[in-house]
Amino acid sequence: MNYPENTKSILVCPLDWGIGHATRCVPVIRLFLARGFRIVIASDRRPMAFLRREFPDLEFVRFPGTRIIYPQRSMMVLKMLIQGPKLFGGIHKEHKLLRKIIADYEIDLVFSDNRYGLWSTDVPSIFMTHQLQIKVPHYLNLFSPMLQRFVYSIIHKYSECWVPDFENHKGLAGELSHPARVPDHVHYIGTLSRFSGTMDQPGSLKIPPFEILVLLSGPEPQRTIMEEILLGQLQETDIKTVIVRGITEKQEERKLSEHIRIFSHLESDTLQEYIRKALVVICRSGYSSIMDIAAMGKRAIFIPTPGQTEQEYLARYLMSKKIYFSISQKEFNLLYALEMSKNYPGMVLDNDYGELKNRIAHHCHH
């Protein structure tokens, strides 16, 4: 693509643990493009496959993340602590690679979605996170203040910190995005969804009627474990169900039985149609999924990834507010969950992106 001479270049780099960080970057990328920025996307693996399909005309650079080994059991945080040195090493490596990319691609602004090593002393940098406070299991509470200090020491290296939530009433992420003390350069930009603002448009897709939409996502082996649990229980019913496996690198579709259709992955506009048509959505309580469900105003059943304290907290928080029903993977019972979920109506969260547009406008003039 040819750009006018004074075009600003921005590097957009989402965390590559699952595709949630990549999906929530979609509205941010669209708004930067609308303001005439040249965008280079730095990514890897599934997030890169997803963003290439969303934005085929943009420039891409491979930016490997730290490979984290996820546990089969639920000792997630403990496993993370053991892999601490690897994570620190990864932050250092990211920082070094960033300097090279800024020089090679003539970058004027860096936008990092939850990648800790992407601050720069050469150009302004923005850090986006909904986790100003990282939840730890109660048996590790002793380490909480230390972890908080570490997170803020990183955030302070960036020019700005954007929080994809609303400032009022503890927002959608509760204490995660509204800790007792908030850094001065934090800006709440409202929730982000690749589906925002399109809820009422009639769809052109002819979709056979169905009731349940299952969206699988997140790290292995837990993604596969959840798939097997759900398939086992769904096959004992005749409820019409569509399953999206969250495997972005494949484009497969098959009918498992008269009432179960399976897709490896659906493009955003198609997926949006399926979400709109579903009576209820079953998925992880990852924050990006929650923002998408809220943007579409859907009823949902959340099954947090075992041991992911953030997802467990979000599921508990939203259930305590009587918005969404949630149940643990270990105790999951399909018919019980469907019955209980009728008491949790969901919500509709509209964002006009006013705050986000203001922040982007601010960078147009600097």
Buried (B, 14 or more C-beta within 10 A) or exposed (E): EEEEEEEBBBBBBBBBBBBBBBBBBBBBBBBBBEEEBBBBBBBBBBBBBBBBEBBEEBBBBEBBBBEBEBBEEBBBBBBBBEBEEEBBEBBEBBBEBBEEBBEEBEBBBBBBBBBBBBBBEEBBBBBBBBBBBBBBBEEBEEEBEEBBEBBBEBBEBBBBBBBBBBBEEBBBBBBBBBBEEBBEBBBBBBBBBBBBEBBEEEBEEEBEEBBBBBBBBBBEEBBEBBBEBBBEBBEEBEBBBBBBBBBBEEEEEEEEEEBBBBBBBBEBBBBBBBBBBBBBBBBBBBBBBBBBBBBBBBBBBBBBBBBBBBBBBBBBBBBEBEBBBBBEBEEBEBEEBBEBBEEBEBBEBEBEBEBBBEBBEEBEEE
